[in-house]
Structures are given as C-alpha cells and as structure tokens.
C-alpha cells in the first residue's frame, strides 16, 4: 500500500511540474518565436511536489490530514542542537569548496561577497519559488512512506534519485543554473542522492520536522546561488560533491544506516491520520 502511494506521489509530482515547465522547454529548444510569457507557468513548477502531497493527503485523510501536514512546517519540538547543522552545514561546505578552489589556483569567475540584504532577498525568493516549499512533498509525504519499508539510507538514495531526475526539464531551459553551468544530468542526480542522506539525517533526528527540511533546502539553494565558483567549473562541482559525500559517510558511520539516528526510531508523522 505504501509503495503504491509513493509511486502515485512521484507520478503526480512529475506530471504537474513537467507540464508547467514544458512551455519554457519548447521556447528554449526549437520554438524561439513563442512569447516570453509562456514561461510564466514554470515559476510554479517547483510547487509540484507540494501540490501532489496535499492532494494525496487530502484523499487519504481529508482536510484534517492536510491541516496536519501544513502545521508540521511550524513545529519545533526537537533538541536545539539540530539548528546548527540546519542553518550552517551547507554554507560551511560551500565556503570550504570555494576555499579549496582558491588554494588550488583554479581559474574561476570573479566573485564578490553578497551583502546581508542580498542574502535575505535571495533566501526569501528561494523559499517560495526556488525549492524550499518542495519539502512538503519530498520529506513530508514521500520519505515517510519509503522509510516504512526500507532503511533510512536506501530510502534516502532512492528518493534522491527521483528528486534529482525531477529537475530534468531545467537542463533544457535557458537561464537555469543547470543549463547555464552545463552540469551533466548524471552528476547532478548523484549529488542530489548524497544530499538526500543529509536531509533524512536531519529529518529523522528532529522528529520529522518539515521546518528543518524547508530551511535546510532553502539555505542550501541560497548557498549555491550566492557562491557560484564551485558550480561554474567541473573541478568545483567535484570538490563540492566530495565534501557532501564525506559528510554523508560520517553521518552514516556515527548514526547508523538503519535510521540515521541514535534512537533507532524513524518518524512517520504524515502516515498517521490526524
């Protein structure tokens, strides 16, 4: 039953998002005479996972279940220690990657440190239209169900694959990070799979906090947007991947692959009806 629900989520998510991205893909590839306004629906494509999650939760548990899913984005009933990796892990990895590039003398595009205002504006934009709200779907719906039949690491890697593949249309849309940086699709998916392990680690240690997942996603994408040097070169992307991989391996070794937490308990808050 849970497996069928997970597949239904992926199918609905892809259908919604890829349909909304399609006009932009067409305009960027073979239909250049289409007006610019056809790209407007693509702004809402990132909400595909969220829409799919609320639709399916609504069918399963009604309005009460949908309300519960929404409220989970505001819950903070976990140890305050977990705010540290949530807020600072991705910026630290980004700065380390940029620092290693600098030490290697790699020729990277000129970069100026952003102002605090620029950071805040970028973060708020990304929260709403750049990935943050995806977490109602990826972690809030899919991960709960996948961990009911698989260990935390396997669930993370499988989810990471479908999460990464979901971005495929962006590689064919002019102006996106994926297209402009010429990132190979397989390399992007591989990085997302490793990153997914870190999401699960935070999620499972904060009682399934969607607030943590949303912030971690927002801060990670903000870091990528404001520290472009490590995405602008192939060696930079590999350095970033290596840092993520080492971090994920340390997490698995310390917290264990079964649940990625010391309590050996996997939270499944969206499976339980309100």
MOJOSUL-V708620 format. One record per pair of residues at least 4 apart in sequence whose C-alpha atoms are under 8 Angstrom apart, sorted by the first residue. I is the first residue (numbers start at 0). J is the second residue. Records with the same first field share a line. If there is no record, write none. Layout:
I=J ; J
This chain:
0=4
1=5 ; 144 ; 145 ; 147
2=6 ; 144 ; 145
3=7
4=8 ; 144
5=9 ; 141 ; 144 ; 145
6=10
7=11
8=12 ; 48 ; 51 ; 52 ; 55 ; 141
9=13 ; 161
10=14
11=15 ; 47 ; 51
12=16 ; 47 ; 48 ; 50 ; 51
13=17 ; 18 ; 47 ; 165
14=18
15=19 ; 44 ; 47 ; 51
16=20 ; 41 ; 43 ; 44 ; 45 ; 46 ; 47 ; 48
17=21 ; 44 ; 168
18=22
19=40 ; 41 ; 43 ; 44
20=24 ; 38 ; 40 ; 41 ; 44 ; 168 ; 169
21=25 ; 41 ; 168
22=26 ; 37 ; 38 ; 40 ; 41
23=27 ; 37 ; 38 ; 41 ; 172
24=28 ; 168 ; 169 ; 171 ; 172
25=29 ; 30 ; 31
26=30 ; 31 ; 32 ; 33 ; 37 ; 38
27=31 ; 171 ; 172 ; 173
28=171 ; 172
33=37
35=39
38=42
39=43
40=44
41=45
42=128
43=47 ; 128
45=128 ; 129 ; 130 ; 132 ; 133
46=50 ; 128 ; 132 ; 133
47=51 ; 133
48=52 ; 133 ; 134 ; 135 ; 136 ; 137
49=53 ; 132 ; 133 ; 134 ; 135 ; 136
50=54 ; 136
51=55 ; 136
52=56 ; 135 ; 136 ; 139 ; 140
53=57 ; 65 ; 68
54=58
55=59
56=60 ; 61 ; 64 ; 65
57=61 ; 62 ; 64 ; 65
59=64
60=64 ; 65 ; 272 ; 273
61=65
62=66
63=67 ; 273
64=68 ; 269 ; 272 ; 273
65=69
66=70
67=71 ; 269 ; 273
68=72 ; 135 ; 139 ; 269
69=73 ; 135
70=74
71=208 ; 209 ; 210
72=208 ; 209 ; 210 ; 213
73=209 ; 210
74=208 ; 209 ; 210
75=208 ; 210
76=205 ; 206
77=81 ; 204 ; 205 ; 206
78=205
81=85 ; 201 ; 204 ; 205
82=86 ; 211
83=87 ; 88
84=88 ; 89
85=201 ; 211 ; 212 ; 214 ; 215
86=90 ; 214 ; 215 ; 218
87=91
88=92
89=93 ; 215 ; 218 ; 219 ; 222
90=94 ; 218 ; 219 ; 222
91=95
92=96 ; 239 ; 242 ; 243
93=97 ; 222 ; 223 ; 226 ; 229 ; 239
94=98 ; 226
95=99
96=100 ; 229 ; 235 ; 238 ; 239 ; 242
97=101 ; 226 ; 228 ; 229 ; 235
98=102
99=103 ; 238
100=104 ; 105 ; 229 ; 235
101=105
107=228 ; 231 ; 232
108=228 ; 231
110=226 ; 227 ; 228
113=117 ; 118 ; 225
114=118
115=119
116=120
117=121
118=122 ; 221 ; 225
119=123
120=124
121=125 ; 221 ; 224
122=126 ; 217 ; 218 ; 221
123=127
124=128 ; 129
125=129 ; 130 ; 131 ; 217 ; 220 ; 221
126=130 ; 131 ; 132 ; 213 ; 214 ; 217
127=131 ; 132
128=132
129=217 ; 220
130=134 ; 216 ; 217 ; 220
131=213 ; 214 ; 216 ; 217
132=213
133=137 ; 213
134=138 ; 139 ; 209 ; 212 ; 213 ; 216
135=139 ; 140 ; 209
136=140 ; 141
137=141 ; 142 ; 158 ; 162
138=142 ; 143 ; 199 ; 202 ; 209 ; 212
139=143 ; 207 ; 209 ; 269
140=144 ; 269
141=145 ; 158
142=146 ; 154 ; 155 ; 158 ; 199
143=147 ; 266 ; 267 ; 268 ; 269 ; 270
144=148 ; 267 ; 270
145=149 ; 154
146=150 ; 151 ; 154 ; 265 ; 267
147=267
149=153 ; 154
150=154 ; 256 ; 257 ; 258
151=155 ; 196 ; 199 ; 256 ; 257 ; 258 ; 259 ; 265
152=156 ; 196 ; 251 ; 256 ; 257 ; 258 ; 259
153=157
154=158
155=159 ; 192 ; 195 ; 196 ; 199
156=160 ; 192 ; 193 ; 195 ; 196
157=161 ; 192
158=162 ; 192 ; 195
159=163 ; 188 ; 191 ; 192 ; 193 ; 194 ; 195
160=164 ; 188 ; 189 ; 191 ; 192
161=165
162=166 ; 188 ; 191
163=167 ; 187 ; 188 ; 189 ; 191 ; 192
164=188
166=170
167=171 ; 184
168=172
169=175 ; 176 ; 177 ; 178
170=175 ; 177 ; 178 ; 181 ; 184
171=178
172=178
173=178 ; 179
174=178 ; 179
175=179
176=180
177=181 ; 182
178=182
180=230 ; 231 ; 232
182=186 ; 187
183=187
184=188
185=189
186=190
187=191
188=192
189=193
190=194 ; 240 ; 243
191=195
192=196
193=197 ; 243 ; 244 ; 247
194=198 ; 243 ; 247
195=199
196=200 ; 247
197=201 ; 247 ; 250
198=202 ; 212 ; 215
199=203 ; 259
200=204 ; 250 ; 259 ; 260
201=205 ; 211 ; 212
202=206 ; 207 ; 208 ; 209 ; 211 ; 212
203=207 ; 258 ; 259 ; 260 ; 264 ; 265 ; 266
204=259 ; 260
205=211
206=266
207=266 ; 267 ; 268
208=212
209=213
210=214
211=215
212=216
213=217
214=218
215=219
216=220
217=221
218=222
219=223
220=224
221=225
222=226
223=227 ; 230
227=231
228=232 ; 235
229=233 ; 234 ; 235 ; 236 ; 238 ; 239
230=235 ; 236
231=235 ; 236
232=236
233=237
234=238
235=239
236=240
237=241
238=242
239=243
240=244
241=245
242=246
243=247
244=248
245=249
246=250
247=251
248=252
249=253
250=254 ; 255 ; 259
251=255 ; 256 ; 259
252=256
254=258 ; 259 ; 260 ; 261
255=259 ; 260 ; 261
257=263
258=263 ; 264 ; 265
259=263
260=264
267=271
